[in-house]
Amino acid sequence: MFEYTLHSTSASARCGTFVTPHGEIETPVFMPVGTNGSVKSVAPEELVETGASMILANTYHLYLRPGADLVQRLGGLHKFMRWDGPILTDSGGYQVFSLAKTNEINDEGVVFKSHIDGSAHLFTPEKVMDIQDRLGADVIMAFDECPPGGVSRTEAESANIRTLKWLERCKKHFKKNQNEKGGPTQSLFPVVQGNVFEDLRLSQVRSFLDLGSWDGMGIGGLSVGEDKEDMWRILEVLDMALPDSVPRYLMGVGYPDDLLEAIRRGCDMFDCVAPTRNARHGTAWSREEGQINLRASRFSEDQSPLDPECGCYTCEKYDRAYIRHLFVSGELFGARLLSIHNIEFLVQLARESRKRIADDSFSSWSKDWLRLYREARL
């Protein structure tokens, strides 16, 4: 049911196909984020038009509202969202540690208070597996402890030990749920932690592989405040340690330059709220000009598209002057247009990467692309 085929490589960059019950995913792939069961301001049909093949939803938020039991009664997440393609749900661990008011963390789980109404809740590995089981995503993530950037080695090591213990419980309960369904309807990915400490990352990979085989591997705890050079260093170490036979999911990373840097270091799957979050603030990405803010007065009479090389709905139909007018006027349509463009920008960047990996030109192409993009931002 869940199979990954590695088609070709270009140095450490990889392209492949990941098969799920709701369709095949060509990697490298960028997954738009639908935190609450919706990619902000963008309809499922519009996501399909951008080329998006898989989306992400958030366990923590959907558990709090509307509730996993309700989603299950309404037919599961695919039917609830009106999305026919593959879906990945994260474990909610990052949100529990970063968004909610955490009262207690111990080996049993995490007691936290909802950011919505202050009500108290307990997340255990078993409960997180049950929530994601009811939501019905294709790929679900193990419950992990994600320490913030800048923690000490001792703190990172403690989080690793707990993450491993929780993973053992996640896997046992996941198998129980799948056996009750009569087959593999979902795939469980573990999440490699260890912060910026190479030995902790490598030790955790070995421990995960000692527990058996996996359909994919998540890489967590990066892009949480550490220096970019530390992130690239850790990814290079993990590239040598992670199995080649499964997709590697770098969690929470999705700016254009970060995407290419991570693909160059062997990562396959990505998600990030940046496309829609930036769009709500009037910011878009352009190959020629890097990151631009459409609120700027210099665009008031600019009749060119956001990106002349882009074929998205926004770039084909509207110009910069009109989009700037929408933002200055407080019109929601502006954020919708930029969200569509930014999502397609990343989806197509991943698609172009696949093509370049296949013809073994990724290294030179990505270096040129990054140089021009970064120069444009200066």
C-alpha positions as YAML, in Angstrom:
chain: A
units: angstrom
residues:
- id: 1
  name: MET
  ca: [0.00, 0.00, 0.00]
- id: 2
  name: PHE
  ca: [2.81, 2.45, 0.93]
- id: 3
  name: GLU
  ca: [5.81, 2.12, -1.36]
- id: 4
  name: TYR
  ca: [8.64, 4.47, -2.24]
- id: 5
  name: THR
  ca: [10.61, 4.11, -5.45]
- id: 6
  name: LEU
  ca: [13.82, 6.09, -5.84]
- id: 7
  name: HIS
  ca: [14.16, 6.92, -9.52]
- id: 8
  name: SER
  ca: [17.38, 8.91, -9.74]
- id: 9
  name: THR
  ca: [19.87, 10.99, -7.81]
- id: 10
  name: SER
  ca: [22.06, 13.99, -8.54]
- id: 11
  name: ALA
  ca: [24.76, 13.99, -5.85]
- id: 12
  name: SER
  ca: [22.61, 13.85, -2.68]
- id: 13
  name: ALA
  ca: [19.45, 15.24, -4.33]
- id: 14
  name: ARG
  ca: [16.84, 12.55, -4.99]
- id: 15
  name: CYS
  ca: [13.64, 12.11, -6.98]
- id: 16
  name: GLY
  ca: [11.17, 9.31, -6.48]
- id: 17
  name: THR
  ca: [7.54, 8.24, -6.19]
- id: 18
  name: PHE
  ca: [5.69, 7.60, -2.93]
- id: 19
  name: VAL
  ca: [2.50, 5.55, -3.33]
- id: 20
  name: THR
  ca: [-0.41, 6.10, -0.90]
- id: 21
  name: PRO
  ca: [-4.06, 4.94, -0.85]
- id: 22
  name: HIS
  ca: [-5.14, 8.35, -2.22]
- id: 23
  name: GLY
  ca: [-2.59, 8.67, -4.99]
- id: 24
  name: GLU
  ca: [1.06, 8.83, -5.93]
- id: 25
  name: ILE
  ca: [3.36, 11.65, -4.80]
- id: 26
  name: GLU
  ca: [6.32, 12.62, -6.94]
- id: 27
  name: THR
  ca: [9.22, 13.76, -4.77]
- id: 28
  name: PRO
  ca: [10.71, 16.24, -4.02]
- id: 29
  name: VAL
  ca: [7.32, 17.64, -3.07]
- id: 30
  name: PHE
  ca: [6.04, 20.72, -1.28]
- id: 31
  name: MET
  ca: [2.87, 20.19, 0.77]
- id: 32
  name: PRO
  ca: [0.64, 23.23, 1.44]
- id: 33
  name: VAL
  ca: [-0.50, 23.46, 5.06]
- id: 34
  name: GLY
  ca: [-4.19, 23.23, 5.93]
- id: 35
  name: THR
  ca: [-3.87, 23.66, 9.68]
- id: 36
  name: ASN
  ca: [-7.58, 23.61, 10.51]
- id: 37
  name: GLY
  ca: [-8.64, 21.45, 7.59]
- id: 38
  name: SER
  ca: [-8.30, 24.30, 5.09]
- id: 39
  name: VAL
  ca: [-5.36, 25.87, 3.27]
- id: 40
  name: LYS
  ca: [-6.11, 29.47, 4.20]
- id: 41
  name: SER
  ca: [-8.20, 31.23, 1.51]
- id: 42
  name: VAL
  ca: [-7.47, 28.60, -1.18]
- id: 43
  name: ALA
  ca: [-10.10, 26.09, -2.37]
- id: 44
  name: PRO
  ca: [-9.17, 22.43, -3.00]
- id: 45
  name: GLU
  ca: [-9.83, 22.89, -6.72]
- id: 46
  name: GLU
  ca: [-7.41, 25.82, -6.77]
- id: 47
  name: LEU
  ca: [-4.79, 23.71, -4.98]
- id: 48
  name: VAL
  ca: [-5.10, 21.10, -7.71]
- id: 49
  name: GLU
  ca: [-4.54, 23.86, -10.30]
- id: 50
  name: THR
  ca: [-1.28, 24.84, -8.57]
- id: 51
  name: GLY
  ca: [-0.04, 21.28, -9.01]
- id: 52
  name: ALA
  ca: [-0.21, 20.42, -5.31]
- id: 53
  name: SER
  ca: [-0.45, 16.65, -4.80]
- id: 54
  name: MET
  ca: [-0.45, 16.30, -0.99]
- id: 55
  name: ILE
  ca: [-1.49, 18.59, 1.84]
- id: 56
  name: LEU
  ca: [-0.92, 18.70, 5.58]
- id: 57
  name: ALA
  ca: [-3.41, 19.14, 8.41]
- id: 58
  name: ASN
  ca: [-2.76, 19.65, 12.11]
- id: 59
  name: THR
  ca: [-3.71, 17.13, 14.80]
- id: 60
  name: TYR
  ca: [-3.62, 19.59, 17.70]
- id: 61
  name: HIS
  ca: [-5.95, 22.11, 16.07]
- id: 62
  name: LEU
  ca: [-8.40, 19.56, 14.66]
- id: 63
  name: TYR
  ca: [-8.52, 17.75, 17.99]
- id: 64
  name: LEU
  ca: [-9.55, 20.96, 19.75]
- id: 65
  name: ARG
  ca: [-11.95, 22.04, 17.02]
- id: 66
  name: PRO
  ca: [-14.12, 20.43, 15.65]
- id: 67
  name: GLY
  ca: [-12.82, 17.21, 17.29]
- id: 68
  name: ALA
  ca: [-11.51, 13.99, 15.75]
- id: 69
  name: ASP
  ca: [-14.66, 12.04, 16.61]
- id: 70
  name: LEU
  ca: [-16.81, 14.50, 14.67]
- id: 71
  name: VAL
  ca: [-14.49, 14.40, 11.67]
- id: 72
  name: GLN
  ca: [-14.67, 10.61, 11.72]
- id: 73
  name: ARG
  ca: [-18.48, 10.63, 11.89]
- id: 74
  name: LEU
  ca: [-18.57, 13.00, 8.91]
- id: 75
  name: GLY
  ca: [-16.56, 10.60, 6.79]
- id: 76
  name: GLY
  ca: [-12.94, 11.37, 7.67]
- id: 77
  name: LEU
  ca: [-10.61, 14.18, 6.78]
- id: 78
  name: HIS
  ca: [-10.60, 13.64, 3.01]
- id: 79
  name: LYS
  ca: [-14.38, 13.91, 2.77]
- id: 80
  name: PHE
  ca: [-14.54, 16.66, 5.40]
- id: 81
  name: MET
  ca: [-12.04, 18.83, 3.49]
- id: 82
  name: ARG
  ca: [-13.21, 17.82, 0.01]
- id: 83
  name: TRP
  ca: [-9.64, 16.82, -0.84]
- id: 84
  name: ASP
  ca: [-9.24, 13.58, -2.80]
- id: 85
  name: GLY
  ca: [-5.45, 13.44, -2.72]
- id: 86
  name: PRO
  ca: [-3.06, 12.25, -0.02]
- id: 87
  name: ILE
  ca: [-3.08, 13.98, 3.38]
- id: 88
  name: LEU
  ca: [-0.44, 14.04, 6.10]
- id: 89
  name: THR
  ca: [-1.25, 14.96, 9.70]
- id: 90
  name: ASP
  ca: [1.48, 16.00, 12.11]
- id: 91
  name: SER
  ca: [1.29, 14.73, 15.68]
- id: 92
  name: GLY
  ca: [0.47, 18.06, 17.30]
- id: 93
  name: GLY
  ca: [3.62, 17.78, 19.39]
- id: 94
  name: TYR
  ca: [5.16, 20.99, 18.06]
- id: 95
  name: GLN
  ca: [1.96, 22.94, 18.79]
- id: 96
  name: VAL
  ca: [1.63, 21.45, 22.28]
- id: 97
  name: PHE
  ca: [5.13, 22.63, 23.14]
- id: 98
  name: SER
  ca: [5.05, 25.97, 21.33]
- id: 99
  name: LEU
  ca: [1.44, 27.20, 21.25]
- id: 100
  name: ALA
  ca: [-0.48, 25.77, 24.19]
- id: 101
  name: LYS
  ca: [0.25, 26.53, 27.82]
- id: 102
  name: THR
  ca: [2.08, 23.40, 28.90]
- id: 103
  name: ASN
  ca: [1.52, 22.35, 32.49]
- id: 104
  name: GLU
  ca: [3.49, 19.13, 32.72]
- id: 105
  name: ILE
  ca: [5.73, 16.94, 30.56]
- id: 106
  name: ASN
  ca: [6.59, 13.44, 31.75]
- id: 107
  name: ASP
  ca: [7.10, 9.98, 30.32]
- id: 108
  name: GLU
  ca: [3.34, 9.39, 30.23]
- id: 109
  name: GLY
  ca: [2.62, 12.38, 28.00]
- id: 110
  name: VAL
  ca: [1.92, 16.11, 28.08]
- id: 111
  name: VAL
  ca: [-0.77, 17.96, 30.04]
- id: 112
  name: PHE
  ca: [-1.61, 21.25, 28.35]
- id: 113
  name: LYS
  ca: [-4.22, 23.96, 28.24]
- id: 114
  name: SER
  ca: [-6.02, 24.83, 25.04]
- id: 115
  name: HIS
  ca: [-5.06, 28.15, 23.46]
- id: 116
  name: ILE
  ca: [-8.76, 28.52, 22.56]
- id: 117
  name: ASP
  ca: [-10.56, 28.26, 25.91]
- id: 118
  name: GLY
  ca: [-7.98, 27.26, 28.52]
- id: 119
  name: SER
  ca: [-9.42, 23.76, 28.99]
- id: 120
  name: ALA
  ca: [-7.00, 21.08, 30.19]
- id: 121
  name: HIS
  ca: [-6.05, 18.11, 28.00]
- id: 122
  name: LEU
  ca: [-3.62, 15.19, 28.03]
- id: 123
  name: PHE
  ca: [-1.74, 14.01, 24.95]
- id: 124
  name: THR
  ca: [-0.17, 10.56, 25.25]
- id: 125
  name: PRO
  ca: [1.40, 8.58, 22.38]
- id: 126
  name: GLU
  ca: [-1.63, 6.30, 22.35]
- id: 127
  name: LYS
  ca: [-4.11, 9.18, 22.30]
- id: 128
  name: VAL
  ca: [-2.28, 10.93, 19.47]
- id: 129
  name: MET
  ca: [-2.38, 7.70, 17.44]
- id: 130
  name: ASP
  ca: [-6.11, 7.39, 18.10]
- id: 131
  name: ILE
  ca: [-6.78, 11.01, 17.09]
- id: 132
  name: GLN
  ca: [-4.92, 10.62, 13.81]
- id: 133
  name: ASP
  ca: [-6.58, 7.27, 13.23]
- id: 134
  name: ARG
  ca: [-9.99, 8.93, 13.47]
- id: 135
  name: LEU
  ca: [-8.96, 11.84, 11.26]
- id: 136
  name: GLY
  ca: [-7.99, 9.30, 8.62]
- id: 137
  name: ALA
  ca: [-4.93, 10.89, 6.98]
- id: 138
  name: ASP
  ca: [-2.73, 8.73, 4.76]
- id: 139
  name: VAL
  ca: [0.50, 9.55, 6.60]
- id: 140
  name: ILE
  ca: [0.55, 10.21, 10.32]
- id: 141
  name: MET
  ca: [3.42, 11.33, 12.53]
- id: 142
  name: ALA
  ca: [4.63, 9.83, 15.80]
- id: 143
  name: PHE
  ca: [4.30, 11.92, 18.97]
- id: 144
  name: ASP
  ca: [7.65, 13.47, 19.80]
- id: 145
  name: GLU
  ca: [9.16, 16.02, 22.15]
- id: 146
  name: CYS
  ca: [10.39, 18.98, 20.13]
- id: 147
  name: PRO
  ca: [12.67, 21.22, 22.21]
- id: 148
  name: PRO
  ca: [13.16, 24.83, 21.07]
- id: 149
  name: GLY
  ca: [16.29, 26.11, 19.38]
- id: 150
  name: GLY
  ca: [19.17, 26.97, 21.66]
- id: 151
  name: VAL
  ca: [18.63, 24.20, 24.22]
- id: 152
  name: SER
  ca: [21.58, 22.56, 25.91]
- id: 153
  name: ARG
  ca: [22.90, 19.17, 24.90]
- id: 154
  name: THR
  ca: [21.53, 17.72, 28.13]
- id: 155
  name: GLU
  ca: [18.04, 19.03, 27.36]
- id: 156
  name: ALA
  ca: [18.19, 17.75, 23.78]
- id: 157
  name: GLU
  ca: [19.36, 14.34, 24.96]
- id: 158
  name: SER
  ca: [16.53, 14.13, 27.49]
- id: 159
  name: ALA
  ca: [14.00, 14.97, 24.76]
- id: 160
  name: ASN
  ca: [15.52, 12.29, 22.52]
- id: 161
  name: ILE
  ca: [15.16, 9.63, 25.21]
- id: 162
  name: ARG
  ca: [11.52, 10.53, 25.75]
- id: 163
  name: THR
  ca: [10.85, 10.69, 22.00]
- id: 164
  name: LEU
  ca: [12.21, 7.15, 21.60]
- id: 165
  name: LYS
  ca: [10.07, 5.82, 24.45]
- id: 166
  name: TRP
  ca: [7.02, 7.51, 22.98]
- id: 167
  name: LEU
  ca: [7.81, 6.11, 19.53]
- id: 168
  name: GLU
  ca: [7.83, 2.55, 20.87]
- id: 169
  name: ARG
  ca: [4.36, 3.14, 22.30]
- id: 170
  name: CYS
  ca: [3.17, 4.90, 19.14]
- id: 171
  name: LYS
  ca: [4.25, 1.98, 16.96]
- id: 172
  name: LYS
  ca: [2.59, -0.61, 19.20]
- id: 173
  name: HIS
  ca: [-0.71, 1.27, 19.35]
- id: 174
  name: PHE
  ca: [-0.57, 2.14, 15.64]
- id: 175
  name: LYS
  ca: [-0.22, -1.57, 14.76]
- id: 176
  name: LYS
  ca: [-3.18, -2.38, 17.01]
- id: 177
  name: ASN
  ca: [-5.36, 0.21, 15.26]
- id: 178
  name: GLN
  ca: [-4.29, -0.96, 11.79]
- id: 179
  name: ASN
  ca: [-4.90, -4.62, 12.62]
- id: 180
  name: GLU
  ca: [-8.41, -3.75, 13.77]
- id: 181
  name: LYS
  ca: [-9.02, -2.17, 10.35]
- id: 182
  name: GLY
  ca: [-7.77, -5.28, 8.59]
- id: 183
  name: GLY
  ca: [-4.85, -3.69, 6.75]
- id: 184
  name: PRO
  ca: [-2.47, -0.77, 6.30]
- id: 185
  name: THR
  ca: [-4.78, 2.19, 5.69]
- id: 186
  name: GLN
  ca: [-2.24, 4.60, 7.18]
- id: 187
  name: SER
  ca: [1.53, 4.97, 7.37]
- id: 188
  name: LEU
  ca: [3.42, 6.03, 10.49]
- id: 189
  name: PHE
  ca: [6.57, 8.17, 10.23]
- id: 190
  name: PRO
  ca: [8.88, 8.62, 13.24]
- id: 191
  name: VAL
  ca: [10.41, 12.05, 13.89]
- id: 192
  name: VAL
  ca: [14.18, 12.31, 14.32]
- id: 193
  name: GLN
  ca: [15.10, 14.88, 16.97]
- id: 194
  name: GLY
  ca: [18.45, 15.90, 18.46]
- id: 195
  name: ASN
  ca: [18.60, 19.64, 17.83]
- id: 196
  name: VAL
  ca: [22.00, 20.69, 16.39]
- id: 197
  name: PHE
  ca: [23.97, 17.86, 18.03]
- id: 198
  name: GLU
  ca: [25.25, 15.43, 15.41]
- id: 199
  name: ASP
  ca: [25.82, 12.50, 17.76]
- id: 200
  name: LEU
  ca: [22.28, 12.76, 19.17]
- id: 201
  name: ARG
  ca: [20.79, 12.82, 15.67]
- id: 202
  name: LEU
  ca: [22.80, 9.78, 14.57]
- id: 203
  name: SER
  ca: [22.05, 7.88, 17.76]
- id: 204
  name: GLN
  ca: [18.33, 8.48, 17.36]
- id: 205
  name: VAL
  ca: [18.34, 7.28, 13.74]
- id: 206
  name: ARG
  ca: [20.03, 4.05, 14.82]
- id: 207
  name: SER
  ca: [17.52, 3.59, 17.64]
- id: 208
  name: PHE
  ca: [14.59, 4.13, 15.28]
- id: 209
  name: LEU
  ca: [15.95, 1.59, 12.78]
- id: 210
  name: ASP
  ca: [16.43, -0.92, 15.60]
- id: 211
  name: LEU
  ca: [12.65, -0.79, 16.12]
- id: 212
  name: GLY
  ca: [12.06, -2.07, 12.57]
- id: 213
  name: SER
  ca: [11.37, -0.69, 9.12]
- id: 214
  name: TRP
  ca: [9.45, 2.50, 8.36]
- id: 215
  name: ASP
  ca: [7.63, 3.83, 5.31]
- id: 216
  name: GLY
  ca: [9.28, 7.23, 5.75]
- id: 217
  name: MET
  ca: [11.32, 9.28, 8.21]
- id: 218
  name: GLY
  ca: [10.48, 12.71, 9.60]
- id: 219
  name: ILE
  ca: [13.19, 15.22, 10.47]
- id: 220
  name: GLY
  ca: [12.01, 17.53, 13.25]
- id: 221
  name: GLY
  ca: [13.54, 20.18, 15.47]
- id: 222
  name: LEU
  ca: [15.09, 22.24, 12.67]
- id: 223
  name: SER
  ca: [14.00, 25.70, 11.57]
- id: 224
  name: VAL
  ca: [13.14, 26.36, 15.23]
- id: 225
  name: GLY
  ca: [15.62, 29.18, 15.82]
- id: 226
  name: GLU
  ca: [19.00, 27.63, 15.06]
- id: 227
  name: ASP
  ca: [21.45, 29.16, 12.56]
- id: 228
  name: LYS
  ca: [20.93, 28.09, 8.97]
- id: 229
  name: GLU
  ca: [24.45, 26.71, 8.80]
- id: 230
  name: ASP
  ca: [23.62, 24.39, 11.71]
- id: 231
  name: MET
  ca: [20.55, 23.15, 9.85]
- id: 232
  name: TRP
  ca: [22.54, 22.42, 6.70]
- id: 233
  name: ARG
  ca: [25.24, 20.66, 8.74]
- id: 234
  name: ILE
  ca: [22.70, 18.40, 10.44]
- id: 235
  name: LEU
  ca: [20.98, 17.57, 7.17]
- id: 236
  name: GLU
  ca: [24.30, 16.58, 5.63]
- id: 237
  name: VAL
  ca: [24.94, 14.24, 8.56]
- id: 238
  name: LEU
  ca: [21.46, 12.74, 8.32]
- id: 239
  name: ASP
  ca: [21.78, 12.28, 4.56]
- id: 240
  name: MET
  ca: [24.47, 9.69, 5.23]
- id: 241
  name: ALA
  ca: [22.52, 7.98, 8.02]
- id: 242
  name: LEU
  ca: [18.90, 7.81, 6.86]
- id: 243
  name: PRO
  ca: [17.87, 4.86, 4.67]
- id: 244
  name: ASP
  ca: [17.77, 5.59, 0.94]
- id: 245
  name: SER
  ca: [14.69, 3.42, 0.47]
- id: 246
  name: VAL
  ca: [12.13, 5.72, 2.15]
- id: 247
  name: PRO
  ca: [11.12, 9.38, 1.74]
- id: 248
  name: ARG
  ca: [12.64, 11.92, 4.11]
- id: 249
  name: TYR
  ca: [10.26, 14.57, 5.39]
- id: 250
  name: LEU
  ca: [11.84, 17.82, 6.62]
- id: 251
  name: MET
  ca: [9.15, 19.33, 8.80]
- id: 252
  name: GLY
  ca: [8.25, 23.02, 8.76]
- id: 253
  name: VAL
  ca: [10.67, 24.16, 6.06]
- id: 254
  name: GLY
  ca: [9.41, 25.86, 2.89]
- id: 255
  name: TYR
  ca: [10.99, 29.16, 1.88]
- id: 256
  name: PRO
  ca: [12.27, 28.89, -1.71]
- id: 257
  name: ASP
  ca: [15.98, 29.02, -0.92]
- id: 258
  name: ASP
  ca: [15.60, 26.69, 2.07]
- id: 259
  name: LEU
  ca: [13.71, 24.22, -0.11]
- id: 260
  name: LEU
  ca: [16.52, 24.00, -2.65]
- id: 261
  name: GLU
  ca: [19.23, 23.84, 0.02]
- id: 262
  name: ALA
  ca: [17.43, 20.95, 1.71]
- id: 263
  name: ILE
  ca: [16.78, 19.07, -1.55]
- id: 264
  name: ARG
  ca: [20.50, 19.39, -2.25]
- id: 265
  name: ARG
  ca: [21.08, 17.60, 1.06]
- id: 266
  name: GLY
  ca: [18.81, 14.65, 0.40]
- id: 267
  name: CYS
  ca: [15.36, 15.74, 1.67]
- id: 268
  name: ASP
  ca: [12.20, 14.77, -0.20]
- id: 269
  name: MET
  ca: [9.07, 16.18, 1.47]
- id: 270
  name: PHE
  ca: [8.40, 19.67, 2.84]
- id: 271
  name: ASP
  ca: [5.64, 21.71, 4.44]
- id: 272
  name: CYS
  ca: [5.43, 25.30, 5.62]
- id: 273
  name: VAL
  ca: [2.82, 27.96, 6.35]
- id: 274
  name: ALA
  ca: [5.04, 30.60, 4.72]
- id: 275
  name: PRO
  ca: [3.22, 30.77, 1.33]
- id: 276
  name: THR
  ca: [-0.13, 31.74, 2.85]
- id: 277
  name: ARG
  ca: [1.22, 33.61, 5.88]
- id: 278
  name: ASN
  ca: [3.44, 35.79, 3.68]
- id: 279
  name: ALA
  ca: [0.53, 36.29, 1.30]
- id: 280
  name: ARG
  ca: [-1.66, 37.69, 4.08]
- id: 281
  name: HIS
  ca: [1.02, 40.31, 4.68]
- id: 282
  name: GLY
  ca: [1.29, 41.25, 1.01]
- id: 283
  name: THR
  ca: [4.51, 39.35, 0.30]
- id: 284
  name: ALA
  ca: [5.13, 37.23, -2.79]
- id: 285
  name: TRP
  ca: [8.05, 35.40, -4.38]
- id: 286
  name: SER
  ca: [9.48, 36.19, -7.79]
- id: 287
  name: ARG
  ca: [12.31, 34.53, -9.70]
- id: 288
  name: GLU
  ca: [13.57, 37.88, -10.95]
- id: 289
  name: GLU
  ca: [13.16, 39.96, -7.78]
- id: 290
  name: GLY
  ca: [13.26, 37.50, -4.90]
- id: 291
  name: GLN
  ca: [10.79, 38.32, -2.14]
- id: 292
  name: ILE
  ca: [8.68, 41.42, -2.80]
- id: 293
  name: ASN
  ca: [6.09, 43.31, -0.77]
- id: 294
  name: LEU
  ca: [3.15, 44.34, -2.94]
- id: 295
  name: ARG
  ca: [2.14, 47.07, -0.50]
- id: 296
  name: ALA
  ca: [5.07, 49.19, -1.68]
- id: 297
  name: SER
  ca: [4.13, 52.38, -3.56]
- id: 298
  name: ARG
  ca: [6.49, 51.49, -6.42]
- id: 299
  name: PHE
  ca: [3.91, 48.96, -7.62]
- id: 300
  name: SER
  ca: [1.02, 51.43, -7.85]
- id: 301
  name: GLU
  ca: [1.26, 51.65, -11.67]
- id: 302
  name: ASP
  ca: [3.11, 48.40, -12.35]
- id: 303
  name: GLN
  ca: [1.11, 46.43, -14.91]
- id: 304
  name: SER
  ca: [3.45, 43.45, -15.04]
- id: 305
  name: PRO
  ca: [2.59, 40.08, -13.46]
- id: 306
  name: LEU
  ca: [4.10, 39.07, -10.13]
- id: 307
  name: ASP
  ca: [6.47, 36.72, -11.94]
- id: 308
  name: PRO
  ca: [6.66, 36.75, -15.76]
- id: 309
  name: GLU
  ca: [7.84, 33.12, -15.74]
- id: 310
  name: CYS
  ca: [4.92, 31.89, -13.61]
- id: 311
  name: GLY
  ca: [1.82, 30.36, -15.15]
- id: 312
  name: CYS
  ca: [-0.41, 30.45, -12.07]
- id: 313
  name: TYR
  ca: [-3.93, 31.90, -12.10]
- id: 314
  name: THR
  ca: [-2.76, 35.09, -10.39]
- id: 315
  name: CYS
  ca: [0.08, 35.80, -12.81]
- id: 316
  name: GLU
  ca: [-2.04, 35.02, -15.86]
- id: 317
  name: LYS
  ca: [-5.00, 37.22, -14.86]
- id: 318
  name: TYR
  ca: [-3.81, 40.11, -12.67]
- id: 319
  name: ASP
  ca: [-1.04, 42.69, -12.47]
- id: 320
  name: ARG
  ca: [0.91, 44.13, -9.58]
- id: 321
  name: ALA
  ca: [-0.91, 47.46, -9.57]
- id: 322
  name: TYR
  ca: [-4.27, 45.77, -9.03]
- id: 323
  name: ILE
  ca: [-2.95, 43.46, -6.32]
- id: 324
  name: ARG
  ca: [-1.38, 46.42, -4.51]
- id: 325
  name: HIS
  ca: [-4.72, 48.22, -4.70]
- id: 326
  name: LEU
  ca: [-6.41, 45.23, -3.06]
- id: 327
  name: PHE
  ca: [-4.03, 45.29, -0.12]
- id: 328
  name: VAL
  ca: [-4.15, 49.05, 0.34]
- id: 329
  name: SER
  ca: [-7.95, 48.82, 0.30]
- id: 330
  name: GLY
  ca: [-8.06, 45.91, 2.76]
- id: 331
  name: GLU
  ca: [-9.65, 43.56, 0.24]
- id: 332
  name: LEU
  ca: [-9.34, 39.83, 1.10]
- id: 333
  name: PHE
  ca: [-9.01, 38.95, -2.57]
- id: 334
  name: GLY
  ca: [-5.42, 40.20, -2.50]
- id: 335
  name: ALA
  ca: [-4.37, 37.58, 0.05]
- id: 336
  name: ARG
  ca: [-6.13, 34.88, -1.98]
- id: 337
  name: LEU
  ca: [-4.28, 35.85, -5.14]
- id: 338
  name: LEU
  ca: [-0.89, 35.92, -3.45]
- id: 339
  name: SER
  ca: [-1.58, 32.62, -1.64]
- id: 340
  name: ILE
  ca: [-2.31, 30.90, -4.95]
- id: 341
  name: HIS
  ca: [0.86, 32.33, -6.48]
- id: 342
  name: ASN
  ca: [3.14, 31.53, -3.53]
- id: 343
  name: ILE
  ca: [1.89, 27.95, -3.28]
- id: 344
  name: GLU
  ca: [2.36, 27.35, -6.98]
- id: 345
  name: PHE
  ca: [5.80, 28.97, -6.82]
- id: 346
  name: LEU
  ca: [6.99, 26.33, -4.33]
- id: 347
  name: VAL
  ca: [5.12, 23.42, -5.93]
- id: 348
  name: GLN
  ca: [6.68, 24.23, -9.31]
- id: 349
  name: LEU
  ca: [10.10, 24.77, -7.76]
- id: 350
  name: ALA
  ca: [9.91, 21.22, -6.42]
- id: 351
  name: ARG
  ca: [8.72, 20.01, -9.84]
- id: 352
  name: GLU
  ca: [11.62, 21.71, -11.61]
- id: 353
  name: SER
  ca: [13.96, 20.16, -9.06]
- id: 354
  name: ARG
  ca: [12.65, 16.70, -9.97]
- id: 355
  name: LYS
  ca: [13.34, 17.38, -13.62]
- id: 356
  name: ARG
  ca: [16.87, 18.65, -12.91]
- id: 357
  name: ILE
  ca: [17.67, 15.69, -10.66]
- id: 358
  name: ALA
  ca: [16.50, 13.30, -13.38]
- id: 359
  name: ASP
  ca: [18.85, 14.83, -15.99]
- id: 360
  name: ASP
  ca: [21.67, 15.26, -13.43]
- id: 361
  name: SER
  ca: [21.83, 19.04, -13.76]
- id: 362
  name: PHE
  ca: [20.42, 19.86, -10.31]
- id: 363
  name: SER
  ca: [23.69, 20.97, -8.72]
- id: 364
  name: SER
  ca: [24.60, 23.64, -11.27]
- id: 365
  name: TRP
  ca: [20.98, 24.71, -11.85]
- id: 366
  name: SER
  ca: [20.20, 25.12, -8.13]
- id: 367
  name: LYS
  ca: [23.39, 27.11, -7.50]
- id: 368
  name: ASP
  ca: [22.51, 29.51, -10.32]
- id: 369
  name: TRP
  ca: [18.90, 29.77, -9.15]
- id: 370
  name: LEU
  ca: [19.91, 30.48, -5.57]
- id: 371
  name: ARG
  ca: [22.50, 33.08, -6.61]
- id: 372
  name: LEU
  ca: [19.99, 35.01, -8.72]
- id: 373
  name: TYR
  ca: [17.24, 34.75, -6.10]
- id: 374
  name: ARG
  ca: [19.46, 35.93, -3.28]
- id: 375
  name: GLU
  ca: [20.99, 38.75, -5.32]
- id: 376
  name: ALA
  ca: [17.48, 39.93, -6.14]
- id: 377
  name: ARG
  ca: [16.66, 40.25, -2.44]
- id: 378
  name: LEU
  ca: [19.61, 42.54, -1.72]
...
